[in-house]
Amino acid sequence: VIPDLTGDLTRNRRAVPDSTMKILIDNGHGIQTKGKRSPDGTLLEYAYTRELARRIVSILQSRGYDSELLVPEDDDIPLSERVRRTNAHCQAFGKTNVILISIHVNAAGDGSKWMNATGWSCYTCKGQTESDRLATCLYEAAIKNFPDRRIRKDYSDGDPDWEENFHILRKSHCAAVLTENFFMDSHSDLEYLQSKDGKQAVVDTHAEGIMEWLRVESSTD
């Protein structure tokens, strides 16, 4: 169980330069979540996203960035608790010094049969916020790293991300995005996700997109 971080973080609050961010990487669902798996059972979303999240955090930390897992547990931590943890960091460091990226794998069905949908996408909450700029950097990295894969975009509001009222995006006080990394109930997407190159491309997309956003933000300060 993760204790209430707010008090400890506030007591140990450090001076955070404008160019320094707390980068929170969230991994979707948990070991108890039903149905979040490929139809053949070879990909479990909770395990796959945790592997990706750990690798992304490791890359960011190796580059000197302050990054950590929002949910280190395998349990399916409730969305309300994920939001509480995120906002505890926002309270401690300032919401403009925190970003959240929630990593998922998409599905067109309930996991019982193969479907035809494919592609990578990124979501923000509704309206124009800093989250949209973070999502755009991730899209640019996705286009670079997935040259032969479908990138799902929605330009109805002028940028490529999709907008939904997902709880973790709507309630987090900082810039927050949710990525859907291809479809685990698509034969072709699943094969790509489980390949060494595909898995690395997903990791690189997140790390590169985040670092590009940080670079752009620091250059505008």
C-alpha positions as CSV (number, residue, x, y, z in Angstrom):
1,V,0.0,0.0,0.0
2,I,1.3,3.4,-0.9
3,P,1.0,5.9,2.0
4,D,-0.4,9.4,1.7
5,L,2.5,11.2,0.0
6,T,1.3,14.7,0.4
7,G,2.8,15.4,3.9
8,D,6.2,13.8,3.2
9,L,6.6,15.5,-0.2
10,T,5.7,18.9,1.2
11,R,8.1,18.5,4.1
12,N,10.9,17.5,1.7
13,R,9.9,19.9,-1.0
14,R,12.9,20.9,-3.1
15,A,13.4,24.0,-5.2
16,V,12.5,22.8,-8.7
17,P,13.9,24.8,-11.6
18,D,11.4,25.7,-14.3
19,S,13.1,23.3,-16.7
20,T,12.8,20.3,-14.2
21,M,9.7,18.1,-14.3
22,K,8.4,15.2,-12.2
23,I,7.5,12.7,-14.9
24,L,4.9,10.2,-13.7
25,I,4.5,7.1,-15.8
26,D,1.2,5.2,-15.1
27,N,0.6,1.6,-16.3
28,G,-2.9,0.6,-17.1
29,H,-5.1,-1.7,-15.0
30,G,-3.8,-4.5,-12.7
31,I,-3.6,-8.2,-12.2
32,Q,-7.2,-8.5,-11.1
33,T,-8.7,-6.6,-14.0
34,K,-10.9,-9.0,-16.1
35,G,-10.8,-9.1,-19.9
36,K,-7.7,-6.9,-20.4
37,R,-5.8,-9.5,-22.5
38,S,-5.3,-10.7,-26.0
39,P,-7.8,-13.4,-27.2
40,D,-5.0,-16.0,-27.1
41,G,-4.0,-15.0,-23.6
42,T,-0.4,-14.3,-24.6
43,L,-0.6,-10.6,-23.7
44,L,-1.9,-9.4,-20.4
45,E,-2.3,-5.6,-20.4
46,Y,-1.3,-5.1,-16.8
47,A,1.9,-7.0,-17.2
48,Y,2.8,-5.6,-20.7
49,T,2.2,-2.0,-19.7
50,R,4.2,-2.4,-16.5
51,E,7.2,-3.7,-18.5
52,L,6.9,-0.7,-20.8
53,A,6.5,1.7,-18.0
54,R,9.6,0.4,-16.2
55,R,11.7,0.7,-19.3
56,I,10.5,4.2,-20.0
57,V,11.3,5.3,-16.5
58,S,14.7,3.7,-16.7
59,I,15.5,5.6,-20.0
60,L,14.4,8.9,-18.6
61,Q,16.3,8.4,-15.3
62,S,19.4,7.5,-17.3
63,R,19.1,10.8,-19.1
64,G,18.9,12.7,-15.8
65,Y,15.2,13.3,-15.6
66,D,13.1,12.9,-12.5
67,S,10.8,10.1,-13.4
68,E,9.0,7.4,-11.5
69,L,6.2,4.9,-11.7
70,L,2.8,6.1,-10.4
71,V,1.7,2.5,-9.7
72,P,4.6,0.2,-8.8
73,E,2.2,-2.5,-7.6
74,D,0.7,-5.2,-9.7
75,D,-2.7,-4.6,-8.1
76,D,-5.4,-2.7,-10.0
77,I,-5.1,0.5,-8.1
78,P,-8.4,2.5,-8.3
79,L,-8.4,5.6,-10.5
80,S,-9.2,7.8,-7.5
81,E,-6.0,6.6,-5.8
82,R,-4.0,7.2,-9.0
83,V,-5.4,10.7,-9.2
84,R,-4.6,11.3,-5.5
85,R,-1.0,10.2,-6.0
86,T,-0.7,12.5,-9.0
87,N,-2.2,15.5,-7.3
88,A,0.0,14.9,-4.2
89,H,3.0,15.5,-6.5
90,C,1.3,18.5,-8.0
91,Q,0.7,20.0,-4.6
92,A,4.3,19.4,-3.6
93,F,6.1,20.5,-6.7
94,G,3.6,22.7,-8.4
95,K,1.2,21.4,-11.1
96,T,3.3,23.0,-13.9
97,N,6.3,20.9,-12.7
98,V,4.5,17.6,-13.1
99,I,3.3,15.6,-16.1
100,L,1.5,12.3,-16.3
101,I,1.6,9.7,-19.0
102,S,-0.8,6.7,-18.6
103,I,0.1,3.7,-20.8
104,H,-2.5,1.3,-22.1
105,V,-3.0,-1.3,-24.9
106,N,-6.2,-0.9,-26.9
107,A,-8.9,-3.4,-27.7
108,A,-11.9,-3.3,-30.0
109,G,-13.7,-6.1,-28.2
110,D,-13.9,-7.8,-24.9
111,G,-10.9,-10.0,-25.4
112,S,-12.8,-13.1,-26.3
113,K,-12.3,-12.9,-30.1
114,W,-10.0,-11.3,-32.7
115,M,-11.1,-8.0,-34.2
116,N,-10.0,-5.8,-37.1
117,A,-9.1,-2.4,-35.5
118,T,-5.5,-1.4,-35.5
119,G,-3.2,1.5,-34.7
120,W,-1.7,3.8,-32.1
121,S,-3.4,6.8,-30.5
122,C,-3.1,9.3,-27.7
123,Y,-5.9,10.9,-25.6
124,T,-6.3,14.1,-23.6
125,C,-9.2,15.6,-21.7
126,K,-11.6,17.9,-23.5
127,G,-10.5,21.5,-24.3
128,Q,-7.1,23.0,-25.2
129,T,-4.6,22.5,-22.5
130,E,-0.9,21.9,-22.0
131,S,-1.8,18.2,-22.4
132,D,-2.5,18.8,-26.1
133,R,1.0,20.0,-26.6
134,L,2.4,17.0,-24.8
135,A,0.2,14.7,-26.9
136,T,1.4,16.4,-30.1
137,C,5.1,15.6,-29.2
138,L,4.2,12.0,-28.6
139,Y,2.4,11.9,-32.0
140,E,5.5,13.2,-33.7
141,A,7.6,10.6,-32.0
142,A,5.0,7.9,-33.0
143,I,5.1,8.9,-36.6
144,K,8.9,8.6,-36.5
145,N,9.0,5.3,-34.7
146,F,6.0,3.5,-36.3
147,P,6.6,4.4,-40.0
148,D,4.7,1.3,-41.3
149,R,2.0,1.2,-38.7
150,R,-1.4,3.0,-38.5
151,I,-1.4,6.2,-36.4
152,R,-5.0,7.0,-35.4
153,K,-5.6,10.8,-35.3
154,D,-8.5,13.2,-34.7
155,Y,-7.9,16.7,-36.2
156,S,-11.4,17.9,-35.4
157,D,-10.0,20.4,-32.9
158,G,-6.8,21.2,-34.8
159,D,-4.4,18.7,-33.2
160,P,-4.0,15.0,-33.6
161,D,-5.0,13.7,-30.2
162,W,-8.4,12.3,-29.3
163,E,-10.4,13.9,-26.5
164,E,-12.3,11.9,-23.9
165,N,-13.4,12.5,-20.3
166,F,-11.2,9.8,-18.9
167,H,-11.2,10.1,-15.1
168,I,-7.4,10.2,-14.7
169,L,-7.0,12.9,-17.4
170,R,-9.9,15.0,-16.2
171,K,-9.1,14.9,-12.5
172,S,-5.3,15.2,-12.6
173,H,-4.2,18.8,-12.0
174,C,-1.1,18.6,-14.3
175,A,-0.7,18.0,-18.0
176,A,-1.8,14.4,-18.5
177,V,-2.2,12.1,-21.5
178,L,-3.2,8.5,-22.1
179,T,-1.7,6.4,-24.8
180,E,-3.4,3.4,-26.5
181,N,-0.5,1.4,-27.9
182,F,-2.1,-0.6,-30.7
183,F,-4.8,-3.3,-30.4
184,M,-4.1,-6.5,-28.4
185,D,-7.1,-8.2,-30.2
186,S,-5.6,-7.6,-33.6
187,H,-3.4,-10.4,-35.0
188,S,-1.1,-7.9,-36.7
189,D,-0.9,-5.4,-33.9
190,L,-0.3,-8.2,-31.3
191,E,2.5,-9.7,-33.4
192,Y,4.1,-6.2,-33.5
193,L,3.6,-5.5,-29.8
194,Q,5.3,-8.8,-28.9
195,S,8.2,-8.4,-31.2
196,K,11.5,-7.0,-29.9
197,D,11.5,-4.1,-32.4
198,G,7.8,-3.3,-31.8
199,K,8.2,-3.2,-28.0
200,Q,11.3,-1.0,-28.3
201,A,9.5,1.4,-30.7
202,V,6.7,1.8,-28.2
203,V,9.2,2.6,-25.4
204,D,11.2,5.0,-27.6
205,T,8.0,6.8,-28.7
206,H,7.2,7.6,-25.1
207,A,10.7,8.5,-24.0
208,E,11.4,10.7,-27.1
209,G,8.0,12.4,-27.1
210,I,8.4,13.3,-23.4
211,M,12.0,14.6,-23.9
212,E,10.9,16.6,-26.9
213,W,8.1,18.3,-24.9
214,L,10.6,19.1,-22.1
215,R,13.0,20.6,-24.7
216,V,10.3,22.7,-26.2
217,E,9.0,23.8,-22.8
218,S,12.5,24.8,-21.6
219,S,13.2,26.8,-24.7
220,T,10.0,28.9,-24.2
221,D,10.7,29.7,-20.6
